[in-house]
Every structure is written in structure tokens, then in C-alpha cells.
Amino acid sequence: MNKFVLSLFAAVFLAWLRPEVGSGQGPFSLSSLAHWGISAIFFFYGLRLDGERIHSGLANARLHLVTQSATFVVFPLLVLGAVFLTGGIDPADPFGTVVSGLWLGTFFLAALPSTVSSSVVMTNLARGNVPAAIFNASLSSLAGVFITPIWMRLYLNAETGGSGLGETLLSLVCQVLLPVALGVALNRKLGWISVKYDNALRLFDQSIILLIVYTSFCHSFSEKMFDGLSPAAFLILSASMVLLFFTVYGIIALTARLLRFNREDRITALYCGSKKSLVHGTVMSAVLLADPKLAGILILPTMIYHALQLLIVGILAERERRNAPAE
């Protein structure tokens, strides 16, 4: 497990020890710093986007359709089916119990876009179609700004702890799309910064995510939102995340075989379509919820899934690399 994943759980532990530190509000609070950090993350993300490279990825329509459908259709429908069979979410009060809140968090995970950096890195490691991976991960990130809130409207509204859809979309446009658009506009002049200082920017991204996770769990622990979460429930949740990953992974693999994808496109579909973005999860949890104390329980499944997907896909990508035909 890499250092960032360990840092995520360390942030949760610190929030449990001292929730009062990160639960404060105000213009100079840690929550406010995290709010501005979100916009900076997406500005630098836009600065990394090369328009010509993205445009060149438009041609492979079948690959894009399979990948985006897995991300925004297959994932949510699978979890909705499980919710329907188990009655896991109380529509009138989705945060009324820890179990209902974790089910909602799992549906939130399912509605999120794919991650960008690790999808591209893993596709490259496995010798897949890297330009297509960049295109699909970028498209997923931008589309998720609108698709994720629409899916979440099934359970979240002003009466059940959510913000209004118009307010949510406006906030995401201001915090995500506008910074990305500004970064893309400055790519030709300042894009070199994202290349030269790539490691520093990655560290900045991770620091802001850790800050958001820390403050979210501080709010949740201070309000005793996890008092009903037992170690057994945590293990069941983790096992469920593994099952969800391999179910989607298997569906994508079968679809790629039926459509006769070549090896490179199959890898791209598998690695982009089966992954979920912790960055968007932390950002959207703060925007979708009217009450910050609910954010910790909402993003817990995403944190667990993020850690597991890095571990599982890392192993799979290394195996694909070893089995790749010699160049």
C-alpha cells in the first residue's frame, strides 16, 4: 500500500484524536483553506491538459462508449440493484443510521467519475492505449461534474441533508469547471509548469485531499456520526468494495471480448472504467451536502475503494506488463 493511502487513514486517525482542530468554521479555518485548495487542484489539472492530445483521442468511439458507460451507468445500476434488494438506504432519512449512510456512500462512489492520474499511470505500466486513457479519464472528470449530482438527487435534497441541484451545479462550475477552463486556456503559455513541477503539484494535490478528508472526518467525529460502526461492519464494507470492483471489471472484460477490442484498448477500458476518483469524491461531498458533519460517512466507501483499487490494479497492471508482447 503506497504512502498516500496510509496518509489517508492517518488523517482519519488524527481526526478521531482531535476532531475540534478541523471542525471549526470561518474565513481562516482549515475548511476554508481546503475550499480554496480545491480550485487550485483543478486549475493545475487544466494546465496539464494538452488540447491536441485530447482531440486526437476522439476517434475511438466504441472504446469511449464502453468506458464511460461502465463509469456512469454500470456502477450506479449495480449499487441501485443491491440497494433495492436489501433496502439499504432509507429514502426519507439516508443518514438516519450508519448502515444507511454507508449504503448512500457506496452509491455516491458508484456515481463518481474515473480517476485521472492513476488510470493513465496504470494503463502506461500495462502497455495499454495511453492517449485513449488520457482522453477517457479527462472526459469522465468533466462529465462527472454534472452526472454525479444528478444521480445523487435520487436520495439527496434539502430535506435529506443535501444542497439544491442548482446550488450544487453552480458551486461545482465555480470550483471545478472554471479553474479547469482557465488552466486549459493557459496551457500553451504555462503548461511547462505542470511538466517541470509535476512532483510538487502531485504533492500539493495529495495535501489538499488529505486536508479535505481530515476536516470532513473531524466534523463527523465531533458529531459522533460513526458511533454505530463496528469493526465487523468495516470489514464487510471493505469486502463489498472488492466485490464491486471485480464485478465491474468482469463486465468490462466480457464487453471488450464481445466487441473484439485489441489488447491495448481492452486494458484502457478495464483500467479507466473500473476506477473511481477520490479527488472528485472529496470535492463533491463538500458541495453536495448542506451539513459538513455528514461528509465523513459519505466518503468512507470511496476512501476504502481508492485504496483497494490502487492495490488490485497495480498487481494486474504489473502482470499485464510481463505478459505484453515484445516491442
Long-range contacts (C-beta under 8 A, 24 or more apart in sequence): 1-307, 1-310, 1-311, 2-310, 4-206, 5-306, 5-307, 5-310, 7-206, 7-210, 8-209, 8-210, 8-213, 8-278, 8-303, 8-306, 8-307, 9-303, 9-307, 11-210, 11-213, 11-214, 11-217, 12-213, 12-214, 12-217, 12-303, 14-214, 15-213, 15-214, 15-215, 15-216, 15-217, 15-218, 15-220, 15-221, 15-296, 16-217, 16-221, 18-218, 19-217, 19-218, 19-219, 19-221, 19-222, 20-218, 20-222, 21-218, 22-214, 22-215, 22-217, 22-218, 22-219, 23-215, 23-218, 23-219, 23-222, 23-292, 30-211, 30-214, 30-215, 31-215, 31-292, 33-211, 34-208, 34-211, 34-212, 34-215, 34-286, 35-175, 35-286, 37-207, 37-208, 37-211, 37-212, 38-175, 38-176, 38-208, 38-212, 38-283, 38-286, 39-174, 39-175, 39-176, 39-178, 39-179, 40-179, 40-204, 40-208, 41-204, 41-205, 41-208, 41-209, 41-279, 42-175, 42-176, 42-177, 42-179, 42-180, 42-183, 43-179, 43-180, 43-182, 43-183, 44-183, 44-194, 44-201, 44-204, 44-205, 45-116, 45-141, 45-179, 45-180, 45-183, 46-179, 46-180, 46-181, 46-182, 46-183, 46-184, 46-185, 46-186, 46-187, 47-183, 47-184, 47-186, 47-187, 47-190, 47-191, 47-193, 47-194, 48-183, 48-187, 48-191, 48-194, 49-138, 49-180, 49-183, 49-184, 49-187, 50-187, 50-191, 51-184, 51-187, 53-131, 53-134, 53-135, 54-134, 54-135, 54-138, 56-131, 56-135, 57-131, 57-132, 57-134, 57-135, 57-136, 58-135, 60-129, 60-132, 60-265, 62-259, 62-261, 63-129, 63-132, 63-136, 63-261, 63-265, 63-268, 63-269, 64-132, 64-135, 64-136, 64-139, 66-252, 66-255, 66-256, 66-259, 66-261, 66-269, 66-273, 67-114, 67-136, 67-140, 67-252, 67-268, 67-269, 67-272, 67-273, 68-136, 68-139, 68-140, 68-143, 68-273, 69-273, 70-248, 70-251, 70-252, 70-255, 70-269, 70-273, 70-274, 71-113, 71-114, 71-140, 71-272, 71-273, 72-111, 72-113, 72-140, 72-143, 72-144, 72-147, 72-151, 74-248, 74-251, 74-252, 74-273, 75-109, 75-110, 75-111, 75-244, 75-248, 75-276, 76-107, 76-110, 76-111, 76-151, 78-110, 78-244, 78-247, 78-248, 79-106, 79-107, 79-109, 79-110, 79-244, 80-107, 80-110, 80-154, 83-107, 89-155, 91-155, 91-160, 92-160, 93-160, 94-155, 94-156, 94-160, 94-161, 95-160, 95-161, 95-225, 95-294, 95-297, 97-228, 98-225, 98-226, 98-227, 98-228, 98-229, 98-233, 98-297, 99-228, 99-233, 101-225, 101-294, 101-297, 101-298, 102-229, 102-233, 102-237, 102-297, 102-300, 102-301, 104-155, 104-156, 104-298, 105-297, 105-298, 105-299, 105-300, 105-301, 105-302, 106-237, 106-240, 106-241, 106-244, 106-301, 107-151, 107-152, 107-154, 107-155, 108-148, 108-152, 108-281, 108-284, 108-285, 108-288, 108-298, 108-299, 108-301, 108-302, 109-241, 109-276, 109-281, 109-301, 109-302, 109-305, 110-151, 110-244, 110-276, 111-147, 111-148, 111-151, 111-152, 112-144, 112-148, 112-276, 112-277, 112-280, 112-281, 112-284, 112-302, 113-140, 113-141, 113-143, 113-144, 113-147, 113-148, 113-276, 113-277, 113-280, 114-140, 114-141, 114-272, 114-273, 114-275, 114-276, 114-277, 115-275, 115-276, 115-277, 115-278, 115-279, 115-306, 115-309, 116-140, 116-141, 116-277, 116-279, 117-202, 118-275, 118-309, 118-310, 118-313, 119-271, 119-272, 119-275, 122-271, 122-313, 122-314, 122-317, 123-267, 123-268, 123-271, 123-272, 123-317, 125-317, 125-318, 125-320, 125-321, 126-267, 126-271, 126-316, 126-317, 126-318, 126-320, 126-321, 126-324, 127-264, 127-267, 127-320, 127-321, 127-324, 128-263, 128-264, 128-265, 128-266, 128-267, 128-268, 128-271, 128-320, 129-264, 129-265, 129-267, 129-268, 130-268, 132-264, 132-265, 132-268, 133-268, 133-271, 133-272, 136-268, 136-272, 136-273, 137-272, 140-272, 140-277, 141-277, 141-280, 142-177, 142-180, 144-277, 144-280, 144-284, 145-169, 145-172, 145-173, 145-176, 145-177, 146-172, 148-280, 148-284, 149-284, 149-288, 152-288, 156-288, 156-289, 158-290, 161-289, 161-290, 161-291, 161-294, 162-288, 162-289, 162-290, 163-287, 163-288, 163-289, 163-290, 168-287, 168-288, 171-287, 172-283, 172-284, 172-287, 175-283, 175-287, 176-283, 205-279, 209-278, 209-279, 209-282, 212-282, 212-283, 212-286, 213-282, 213-299, 213-303, 215-292, 216-282, 216-285, 216-286, 216-292, 216-295, 216-296, 216-299, 217-296, 219-292, 219-293, 219-295, 219-296, 220-293, 220-294, 220-295, 220-296, 220-297, 221-296, 222-293, 223-293, 225-293, 225-294, 225-296, 225-297, 226-296, 226-297, 237-300, 237-301, 237-304, 238-304, 238-308, 241-301, 241-304, 241-305, 241-308, 242-308, 242-312, 244-305, 245-274, 245-305, 245-308, 245-309, 245-312, 248-273, 248-274, 249-274, 263-324, 263-325, 267-320, 270-316, 271-313, 271-317, 274-309, 274-313, 275-309, 275-313, 276-302, 276-305, 276-306, 276-309, 278-302, 278-303, 278-306, 281-306
